[in-house]
């Protein structure tokens, strides 16, 4: 016959030892102090030993016995393993929460306008967005999957290309009401140029200088420049008529399609050296919720 394991009693004992108080343990476990005391006493009765020295110093303070102190590290490690095991069980289903890391701009301009179709396919899965410009630690931050923009190499992660990107100038339709405005690329020299500095630390991030070189129009000199470190805000500034932005096609797609922005000089094709990638830990590659979101992303990226 297997020895029974009193998990509730063990949890009450561990919490009481950590807090040195039945009352504090009860608050953590969301039960009454009397219930915690009863659970601990039942464990003591079953073991045939005392687990605490009861000391009264104005209030009851619990002091673990020597035997209890020896056992506590293993009991705590056991609870940690049980918690990890439960998390593994949850990972094996598409139900529950999926934590996705993306940049704030990618969330606003591409992911959120499309996420409804994912919810339609997987109505029982909650999506939690972690929107950060910084590179997050997937293990420490408990991230399941993400989308990153770069060269496709991130240590410890699988990276599958989602979308390539083209870069081109855009402006508000109101700019083109004057027929003499922005007829040639050289006309950019008379306009406010909006610069995207969201990845200014990367030398291969597409810039106005690189686009001008690709266009072979020499130097477009302008004394006026608006520099913004958020790609979505860059596009919004252009929509608001603040100037001409160098747009990234993935970010600008919906605004161009809706007529909020107009692509300028489409005959000049400039493809970024960087791209969007779906990223996740190798050990999570076969988890149902990860594969569901990854496959949806890859399909949505084709449209």
Secondary structure in CASP SS format (residue, H / E / C, confidence):
PFRMAT SS
TARGET T0000
AUTHOR 0000-0000-0000
METHOD secondary structure of the structure
MODEL  1
X C 1.00
X C 1.00
X C 1.00
X C 1.00
X C 1.00
X C 1.00
X H 1.00
X H 1.00
X H 1.00
X H 1.00
X H 1.00
X H 1.00
X H 1.00
X H 1.00
X H 1.00
X H 1.00
X H 1.00
X H 1.00
X H 1.00
X C 1.00
X C 1.00
X H 1.00
X H 1.00
X H 1.00
X H 1.00
X H 1.00
X H 1.00
X H 1.00
X H 1.00
X C 1.00
X C 1.00
X C 1.00
X H 1.00
X H 1.00
X H 1.00
X H 1.00
X H 1.00
X H 1.00
X H 1.00
X H 1.00
X H 1.00
X H 1.00
X H 1.00
X H 1.00
X H 1.00
X H 1.00
X H 1.00
X C 1.00
X C 1.00
X C 1.00
X C 1.00
X E 1.00
X E 1.00
X E 1.00
X E 1.00
X E 1.00
X C 1.00
X C 1.00
X C 1.00
X E 1.00
X E 1.00
X E 1.00
X E 1.00
X E 1.00
X C 1.00
X H 1.00
X H 1.00
X H 1.00
X H 1.00
X H 1.00
X H 1.00
X H 1.00
X H 1.00
X H 1.00
X H 1.00
X H 1.00
X H 1.00
X H 1.00
X H 1.00
X H 1.00
X H 1.00
X H 1.00
X H 1.00
X H 1.00
X H 1.00
X H 1.00
X H 1.00
X H 1.00
X H 1.00
X H 1.00
X H 1.00
X C 1.00
X C 1.00
X C 1.00
X C 1.00
X E 1.00
X E 1.00
X E 1.00
X E 1.00
X E 1.00
X E 1.00
X E 1.00
X C 1.00
X H 1.00
X H 1.00
X H 1.00
X H 1.00
X H 1.00
X H 1.00
X H 1.00
X H 1.00
X C 1.00
X C 1.00
X C 1.00
X H 1.00
X H 1.00
X H 1.00
X H 1.00
X H 1.00
X H 1.00
X H 1.00
X C 1.00
X C 1.00
X C 1.00
X E 1.00
X E 1.00
X E 1.00
X E 1.00
X E 1.00
X E 1.00
X E 1.00
X C 1.00
X C 1.00
X C 1.00
X C 1.00
X C 1.00
X C 1.00
X C 1.00
X C 1.00
X C 1.00
X C 1.00
X C 1.00
X C 1.00
X C 1.00
X E 1.00
X E 1.00
X E 1.00
X E 1.00
X E 1.00
X E 1.00
X C 1.00
X C 1.00
X C 1.00
X C 1.00
X C 1.00
X C 1.00
X E 1.00
X E 1.00
X E 1.00
X E 1.00
X E 1.00
X E 1.00
X E 1.00
X C 1.00
X C 1.00
X E 1.00
X E 1.00
X E 1.00
X E 1.00
X E 1.00
X E 1.00
X C 1.00
X H 1.00
X H 1.00
X H 1.00
X H 1.00
X H 1.00
X C 1.00
X C 1.00
X C 1.00
X C 1.00
X C 1.00
X C 1.00
X C 1.00
X H 1.00
X H 1.00
X H 1.00
X H 1.00
X H 1.00
X H 1.00
X C 1.00
X C 1.00
X E 1.00
X E 1.00
X E 1.00
X E 1.00
X C 1.00
X C 1.00
X C 1.00
X C 1.00
X C 1.00
X C 1.00
X C 1.00
X C 1.00
X C 1.00
X C 1.00
X C 1.00
X H 1.00
X H 1.00
X H 1.00
X H 1.00
X H 1.00
X H 1.00
X H 1.00
X H 1.00
X C 1.00
X C 1.00
X C 1.00
X C 1.00
X C 1.00
X C 1.00
X C 1.00
X C 1.00
X C 1.00
X E 1.00
X E 1.00
X E 1.00
X E 1.00
X C 1.00
X C 1.00
X H 1.00
X H 1.00
X H 1.00
X H 1.00
X H 1.00
X H 1.00
X H 1.00
X H 1.00
X H 1.00
X C 1.00
X C 1.00
X C 1.00
X C 1.00
X E 1.00
X E 1.00
X E 1.00
X E 1.00
X E 1.00
X H 1.00
X H 1.00
X H 1.00
X H 1.00
X H 1.00
X H 1.00
X H 1.00
X H 1.00
X H 1.00
X C 1.00
X C 1.00
X C 1.00
X C 1.00
X E 1.00
X E 1.00
X C 1.00
X C 1.00
X C 1.00
X C 1.00
X C 1.00
X C 1.00
X C 1.00
X E 1.00
X C 1.00
X C 1.00
X C 1.00
X E 1.00
X E 1.00
X E 1.00
X E 1.00
X E 1.00
X E 1.00
X E 1.00
X H 1.00
X H 1.00
X H 1.00
X C 1.00
X C 1.00
X C 1.00
X H 1.00
X H 1.00
X H 1.00
X H 1.00
X H 1.00
X H 1.00
X H 1.00
X H 1.00
X H 1.00
X H 1.00
X H 1.00
X H 1.00
X H 1.00
X C 1.00
X C 1.00
X C 1.00
END
